[in-house]
Amino acid sequence: MTQSAATPEPSGPENRYDVVLIGAGIMSTTLGSLLTELEPNWSIGLFEQLDGAGQESSDPWNNAGTGHAALCELNYTPRGKDGSISTAKAQGINEQFHVSRQLWSHWVDNGTLGDPRTFINSLPHISFVWGDENAQYLKDRYEAMKAEPLFSHIQHTEDHDTIGSWAPLLTGGREPSQRVAASKFHDGTDVDFGTQSRQLAAHLQQAGADIRYGHQVTGLSRGSDGRWVITVKNTATGKKLKASARFVFVGGGGGALSLLQASGIKEIAGFGGFPVSGKFLRTTDDAVAGQHHAKVYGLASVGAPPMSVPHLDTRFVEGRRSLMFGPYAGFAPNFMKSGSFLDLPLSVRPHNIGTQLGVAKDNRDLVTYLLKEVTKSQRKKMEELYRFFPNAADDSWEMITAGQRVQVMKRNEEGKAVLQFGTELVSSADGSIAGLLGASPGASTAPSIMLRLLERCFGGLVDTWKPKLEAMVPSYGRLLNEEPQLLEELSASTAKTLRLDG
């Protein structure tokens, strides 16, 4: 029953499935692969408007950060009003990344994923700051993190030579008297979620899923029989078809909001989306990229949002090493890189206009920041790179446009309109439809997010599935930070399977 953009449409007024996945990014392909293993007899349909899997937010050049494990991202370890460093958010994200490693290892073992070197590579994660106040913060963060089993292997130094041995580009040309500090985890990774999405999509197709590339979902409604009716347009021919499913996952990245709104479920009421575009400086010059083998994160400037945290990253894309620095934020009203400038205005509804106005009123500093970013000259952008990499040569770097990140606007528990920097899983009360809104840490924690979706939408089956889920993810339902021996065992076994120990 496998279909593609080039396959003739099947006869009949309707294509019936147990599950329909909208979008062929890392979220949909992860969920589809889980369901294929849990319920091999279920029929799955997948519709993607682009001509292949993983080309939008999951693409390595569109994905703002890869291998998010909360090892080096400083916005996950804030200093509280009492001066203490909270590691709670970092612990939560790191626990989820361990789940990702376990599931990917399982899928490498059973052939769902291919050679791990095609989608994951070992890469140290480093936090780097300068100045007395920032250096003290990093030292206090090191002490707080070292006390937790998840982070007990953290290293820390303020020695220029040691930092230079970790990441030479950070110290070459830097004033020796400047106080700098760095913390390092040797066991970080870089992940290519575009390649991973394509491998999972290929596995789904081989397992019998009906995959349609070049097919855009234009409508979503509830049928009289309780099934969801999906209207789909072939982008090449304009021909429309209808499909139905017992369960629908809206994993279309920035396009999820409008489709969830079209579904009419009350749970989407009050939600809005705030699109932020991103740009990065990139170099593929081997002479430069070959000197840097790390993912290095700094601190966002005062008044800047968490998504603006600067980082100098090694990336492995299709076997080639490159460096990216950024992000440089901007504003565009489209919700996807391939979307329409009408996405934002068309997302405004009576149920969310109050939320959007409330967010606008309380986030004027963000608007000011974005305006400054949009008008920033190339020279100013390079100056930010020089703070990380003092000897950077202008002619080695090009500016690229990354994907759109649609931040969630919603009402919090107190009813206040807030702009949320994270992901939000929205599902109907009966569990028949779910979608994902938001951005970071996103792709890196896709397995945990999709496992949470299974628990929320297929709760009656989870007990039946539990033995299989525990085979896929040995720590399922447990916290590794509370079981150091299990943490050590699983870290070693997944490193071996994913070829991260060499």
N, C-alpha and C positions, 0 to 999 in steps of 0.2 A: 504493500500500500504506500510505499515511499513515493513522495512527489517532490518536484523542484520547480523552479520558475519555467523550465523548458518542458515540463511534463503536461500533457493535455489535462484539462479539468475533467474530473470524473462526472459521469452522467448522474442524473437525479437532482432533486431540488435542494438537497441538504446533505452536508457531510457531518456525520455524527461521531463524536469522540467522547471518551471518558474525561479527558483533560485537554484543554487548549492553553498553550503558552504563547504569549504575545511578546515578540522580541527575541533575538537570538544572541543576547549578551550572556555574561557569566552567570547572572541570577537565573534566567530561564533554563539555560543548559545544565546548571547544577541541579535545579529542582527536577528537571526532566530525567536526568541520569539517576537521581535518588529514586524517583517513582518507578522507573524502568526496572530497577533492581528489587524494589520492595513489592511491586505488583506487575510482574512481566506480562500479564495478560491484558492490562489496561491499554486502551488505544489513546495515542497522544498525537495531537496536531500542533504544529508550531508555525507561526506566521511572522515573517521578518520583511520589513519594507525595503531594506538594502539588499545587495546581491550576494551577501555572505554573512557568516556569523562573526560576532565580536568586532564589528567595524565602527561602532559609535563609542559609548563611554568605556567599553572594555578594551578598546584598542590601546596599545602601549603608548602611542604618541598623544592620545586623548586623555589617558588616565593620569590624573594629577600626581598620584603617588602609588607606588607598587610595593607589595610586601609589608603593608602596615601591620606592625606587631606591637606598637606602643613602646618600642625600645628607645627610639631617639626623638620622637615627636614631643616637644616640650609642652605643647598646649594640653596634653593629657595628664600632666603632673603639675597642677597649679599650686601656687603658694596661697594659703588661707590667710584670713585677717589676723589669726593668732601667730602667723609666721611659719606654721608647719606646712609640710609638703604632702598633698594628698596623692596617693598612688592608686586609689580605687578605680578610676576610669582606665588607667593604664593596665591594671590587673584584668579588668573585664575584657578589654580588647585583646590582650595577650592570651588569655584563656581561649578566646574565640579563634585566634590564629593557630593555636595548637590543635584545635578541632579541624581546621582547614588542612594542616599538615597530615593529620591522621587519615582524613578522607582521601586526600590526594594520593597518599601512600597506598591505601587500599585499592584505589582505582589504577595505580601503576601496576600493582600486583596482579589484578584481574584483567588487565588489558584495556580498560576503559580509557585510560590516558596512555600516551606513548612515552618515549624516552624522556625522563624528567628534565634532562638538560635542555630540552626544547622549550620548556616553560618556566623553569625555576633554576636559579643559580645562587650559590652561597655568596654573601656579600656583607661585610661588617656594617653595622649601623652605629653612627657616631653623632653625638650632640656636641655642638661647638659654639662657644660664646666668647666675648671679650668685654673688658671693663670690670671694675671691682664688684659692683652690685650683681651683675650677671654671673660672674665667677663664683660668688658666694652662694647664689641660688643653685648653680649646678652642683656645687659641693654638697649642699644640704639635700638636693634631690638624690645624689649618689648615695648618701647615708640612708635615706628613707627607702630607696629601692633595694639596696643591698640586703636589707632586713627581710625581704620577701623571697621565698624560694624561687618564684618565677624569674627574679632578676638578680639572684645572688652572685652570678658570674660577671656582673658589671665591673668594668675597669674605669679608673679615673686618674687624670693627671692635669697639672698646670705647667708642665715642662715643655718648652718649645720643641726640643729635640725629639721627645717621645711622641708628641702630636705629629711632628714631621714624619716620623717613621710610620705612623698610622695612615696619614694622608698628606703627602708632601706639598700638594697645591695650597694647603691652608697656611703654611708657615713660610714658604719661599717668598722672599721680598717683604716680609712683615717686620715691622719695627721690633727689635728684640726686647725692648723695655715694656712693650704693651702686655698687660696682663691678659692671658688667655686661659681657657679651661676646656677640657673635652672629656666626655664619658664615652665608653665604647662597649659594644656587645659584638663578639666575634662571630656569633651564629645567626646574624640577620640574613635576609634573602632579598633577591629581586625577582619579581614574578611578572611574566608576560601573560596577561589575562586574555588578550586577543587570541593568541595561539591556543591557550587552554580552552577558550570558548569554542574554537573551531574543532578541536579534538573531541570535545564532549558532544558537539552537534553531529559530528561524523559518527560517533558511537550510537547516538540516538537513532540516526537514520538506518544504520546497520541493524539496530534492534527492532526496526519496523515503524518508527515514528514517521508521520506524514509531514515532511518539512517543506515549506513553501517560501523560498526567497523571492524578493521582488513582489511581495504581497503586503499591502498596507491595510491594517484594521481601521475601518472608518466608522463603525457603529457597534454598540454593545447594549443589549437589552435583555430583559427576562421574558421568556416565553410562557405561554399559558400552562405548560406542563412542568414549569419550574426549572427547566434547562436554560442555560444562557445561549442567546442567539448572537453570533458574531458576523458582522458584515465586513467583507474583505474585498479589496480592489487589487487586481493585477496591475502593477504600475507600468508594465510594458504595453498591455493591450487595452487597459481601461475596463476590462470585463470584471463584473462583480459576481461574487458567490456568497452564499450563506453557509455557516457551519453552526453546530450546536455542541454544547458540552455540559457535563455535570459540574465540572469545576474549571474555573478560568484563573490563570495567573497573569497579571498585567506587569510584565517586566520590561516595558519599553523605554527604560531610562526616563528622560525628561518628558516623554510622551505619556507617562503613566497617569499624570494628574487629569488630563482631559478625558481619557478613557474611563477612569474611575468616576469622574463627574457624569459622563454619559450613562454609566450603569445605573445611576439613580440611588445607589446605596446611601443610607443616612449617615454611615460612618465617615464619609468623605466631607460632610458638611463642615465648613469653617476652615478647611485646608486651602492654602494657596502655595504658589511657587515663586521664588525670587531667583531669576537666572543670573549667573555670574560667569563671564567668559574668562578664559585663562590663556596667557601666552608664556612661552618659555624660550630662553636662549639655549641653543643646542649646538654641540660640536661633535663631528664624527672624525676629527683630526686624530689619527692614531697616536701622534706624538704627544698630544695633550691627554686624550682619554686613557692612554696607557699608563699615565702617572697616577691615576686616581682609581682606587678600588674600594669604594665605600658609598654609603648613602649618608649624607651629612645634613643634619637639620639644625637651624638656629632659632632665634627668637623673633617673633613678629614685632615690628616697630610699634611704638606707643600709639594707641588709638586704632591700630589695624585689626581686622577680624582674624580669627584663628586660621581661616583658609588661606591667609596670605603668608604663612610661615615660610621663610626662605629656605631652600634646600638645594644642595649640589649633589646630584645623583649620578651614579654609574647606572647605565641601562644596558641590558642585553636584548636586542631585538633581531630575530632571525639570525642568531649566531654572531652578530656584530656588536662590539662595545661602542657606546657613545656616552656623552655627558649632557645632562640637562640642568639648567639653573633657573629658578623662578620660585613661585609664579608671579607674573605681573597681571593683576586682575583688571578686568574691564567690564563693560556692560553691553549686552545685546539682548533684545527681547525674545529671541528664539529659545525654545526649551531644549533643542538638540542641535548639534552642529549642522545636521541636515534638515533642520526644522524651518519654520516660517517666522518672519518678524511679527506675525499676528498672534503667536502662541501666548504671550503674556496678556495682551488685552482680551483675548478670547477666553482666558481662564478666569476672568473676573465674573463672579456670580453674586446674586443677592446674599447667599449664605456665607460668602467669604470676603465681601468688600470691607466689612468692619475689621476683620483680621488684617487685611492688607493696609488699610489706613492706619490701624494701630501700630503695625510694624514700621510703617513709614515715619510716623510721628516719633517713635522711640529709637530709631536707628539713623538719625540724621548724620551722625559721625561716619556711618558706613557709606552713605551717599556721597559725603564729602571725600572720603577716601577713594571711592571709585572714580569720581571726577578727576582727582589728582592723578590717579593711575592712567586714566585715558589720555590725559594731556601731557604725561611725562615724556620727555625727550629721550632719544636713543642714548645720548650721553649720560643722562640720569639713570637710565636702566643699567648701563654698563658700570656705573659707579657702585651700584648695589652688588654686582658680581665681584668688583675689586675688593670689597670688604671681606668676602670669603676667599677669593683667589687673587691676591695682590698683583701677581705677574701675568694676569690674563691678557691675551692679545686680541684686540677688537676683531681682526680679520679672520679669526678662527671660529667665530660664533655667528649663527643665524637665528633670527626670531621666527618661531613657529607658533601657530594657533592651536591650542589644545581643545579639548571638548568643553561643552557647556556643563556647568554644575548648577542644578536647580535646588537651592536651599529651601527647606520646608518652612512655611509660615503657618502657624496654628495657634489655638488657644491652649494655655497650660491649665493645670488643675485649678488654679485660682481664677481662670477665665481671662487672664491677661494675654494679649496678642504678643507672640514671641517669634523671633527668627531662630530656627534651630539648625545648628551645624552638625548634622549627623543623618542617620537613616531612620525612616519611620515605616513600619509594616502596617498597612491598613487592610482590614478584612471585614466582610459582612458578618452579621451576627450568626447566620446559619453556616458560615464557613465555605460557602459555594464560590466565593470570589475573593481574591486578595491582590494587592499591588504594593510596590515598593516605591517610596518617595525619598528624596534626599541624596546625600553624597557620602563623603568620607566617614568611616574607614571603608565602607562599601565593599568593593570586590574582594578584598583580603579576608573579609569575614562572611563571604557568601554562604559557605556551608552552614555556619551557625544560624544565619538569618533564615535559611531555607529549612533547617531542622525546627526552628521556632514556628515557621509557617505550618509545617506538618503537624505539630502539636496543637496549634490553634485551629486549623481547618479540618484535620483528620483525626481529631482526638480519640474517637471511638476505635480507631485502628492502631493507634500507637502502641498499646500494650501487646498486640499481636505482632507488630513489627519489631518490638524491642530487641529480640535476639539478633536480628539482622542489623539493626542500628548499632548495637554494641560490637558486632563484628566489623562494621565499617569504621566506627569511632569508638575505640576501647574505653575512652574516658567519658562516654556519653552519660550525662546526668551527674557528673562528678566535677569537682574543682581540683585541678592539679596543684594549685598553690597550697591546698590543704593536705596533699599527699605527695610529699617530696620524692619518695622512692618511685612511685608511679610516673611522676614527672620526668625523672632521670631515665627510666626505662623507655618511655615513649619518645622522649627527645632523641635518644640514641637510635631507636629502631626506625623512626621516620627519617632521621638524617641519613641512615644507611640506604633505605629504600629510595629516597629522593636524591641520593648521591651528593649529599651536602657535607659529608664527613671527609672528603678527600682534598 
